Amino acid sequence: MATTDQTRMAVLGGLSIAPMTGYALREQIRDALGHFWAESFGQIYPALTALERDGLIERQAALRAGSSTFALTPLGTERLRELLAEDPQSVKPRNGVLLRLFFGRQLGQEACRKLVADTRATAEAELAEMRRIHEELQADTGPDAPYILLTVLAGEHAARASLDWADEALRVLDGLASAAPPAAASAATPAGEHS
């Protein structure tokens, strides 16, 4: 599945919940899907234009000047179902923290420790947010709620896994700090000599 198809799937999926403006759609994707999916304005607005051109969505009467509301057409619902039935596209993650830690010897132990501690704090905040959404969904009787809950559960598990990883990584870094030989002693040993 091409990246543009994934963007189209996210846009059509958002509009399957309710008709909305492009701005509201972007907010919906950020707030509801943000723990596992992201789309920028630069992706959403061209997708809306193409989907409207293809007859998959239609504009509804604007509530105020300059803000068109978009809604799925029956053809759009059919296309969304086709896209959802395709195999998910696997994308290699880009994790700036792990990239820096991989080269951590160059960065230094203290900077690595700060990166891991910051990542742990972020994971704690994400877990709290997922738990808050989980509680809200318990009271939601809408037809999408059980499916949305599945993604929230994944977010909770991912946040807990990040916390476990951060705790273990901090222990590893603490072990490096206590096991590191004094810099002067290692520099004094001539190359090729062993004790």
N, C-alpha and C positions, 0 to 999 in steps of 0.2 A: 504494500500500500504506500503510495507516494505521500510525502509530507503534506502536500496541498490537500490530499484526500483526508488526512488526519485532521487538518484544520477544518475542513468542510464538515467532517463528522462531529467535531466539537461544537461548531456553530449550529448545525442542524439539531444536534442533541440538546443544546441549550434552548433553542426555540421550540423543541418538542415539549418542554416543561410549561412554557407560556410565551406568548408573543411579547417582544420587547424591543427597545431601541438598541442601536449598536453600542452605545455607552453602557446601558443596563446589561447587555449581553457580556461585555468585557468585564464588568463588575461581578456578574454571576459566575463567569468562568474563573476569575481570580478568587472569589470568596468560596465557591462551592467545590471547585476542582483544584484549587491552588496547591493542595498538599500532594498532588500527583500529576498535574497538567498545567501548562502555561501557554497562553496565546497573547500576542501583543496587538495593540491597535493596528500596527502595520500589517498584521496577518488577518485580523478580523474584517476590517472594512473592505479590502479587496475580495475577500471570500463572500461577503454579503452582496457585493456588486455582481460577482460571477454567479452566485446562487440565484439571484433575482433574474439575471439574464437567461439562465437555464430553466426558469420556471419552477424552481424548487422552493422558493420563498416568494412572498408578495408583501408589498408595502400596504399598510393600513393607514387610515386617515390620521394625520398628525395631531397629537393632543395640543402641541404648541408649535409655533413656527420653528422650523429648522430641526425638528426631531421626529423622524419617521419611525414608526413601529413596524417591525418585520414579523411575519407569521409563516409557519410551514404551510405548504400546499400539499394536497394528497400525493403528488409526485415527489415532493420533498420528503414526506414520511416514508415512502417506498425506498427512496435512495438512502436515507438514513439507515433503514433496516438492512439494506445491501452492504453498506459500509461496515456496520456493526458485525455482520456475519463473516467478514473477511478475517484472515489471520492477523493478529496484532503485529505491528511493525516493531522489531527489536532495534533499539537505538542504544549505542554505547553511552553510558553516563559520563558527564564531565563534572568532576568533583574537585574544585580548587583546593579544598583542605587536604584531600588525599594526595593530590599532585605535590603540594608543598611538603607534606610529611614524607613522601617517597624520597625527596631530596633533603630530608631533615638534617643530615650531617652538615650540609652547607648552611642551613638556616639556624641551627643551634638548638640545644635542648630546651632552653627557656622559651624561645619563640614557639617551638613545637608544643610545649606544655600549654601555652596560652591559646594556641589554635584549638587544641583538644578541649580545654576548659570552656572556651567560647562555644564550641560545637555542642558540648554537653548542655550548656545553658539554653541554647536554641532548641535542643531536643526536649528539654523540660517544658519550655513554653509551648512547643508544638503538641506535646502530649496533653497538656492542660487544655489547649484549644480543641483537640480531637475529643477529649472527654466531655467538654461543654457541648459540642455539636451532637455527640452521642446521646447525651441527656435530652436535648431538644428533639431529636429524632424519635425518642421513645414515646413522645406525646403526639407525634405527627402521624395522622391516619391516612395521608395521601398515598396514591398508588406508587409513587416513586420512592417513598421513604425506605422500604426494606432494601432497595438496591443501592440507594445512597449510603445506607448504613454499612454495606459491604465495603465501600471505599473508605469510610471513616474507620472501620475496624483495621483495615490495612494501614492507615495512617497511625493508629495507636500502636500497632505492632512494630512499625518502622521506627517510631519515636522511642519505644522501649528498647529496640535493638541498638539504636544509636546511643542510648544511655549506657547500655551494657558494654558496648564497644569503647565508649569514652572512658568508662571506669577502668577497663582493662588496659587501655592505652596509657592512661595516667600511671597505672602501676608499673608498666613497662618503662616509661620515661623516668619514674622515680628510681627504678632499679638501675637504669643507666647512670643516673646522677651519682648514686652511692657506689657504683662499681668502677667509675671512671678513674683511671690512673692520674696522678698529678701531672700536669702539662710539662713541668720542668724535667721530671724523671724520664718521660718518654722521649723528650727532645734530646736528652743527654746520651741516649744509647746510640752508638754509631750504626749506620745501615749495615746489615749483614751479620751483626753480632747478636748472639742469643745467650741467655743466661742458662 
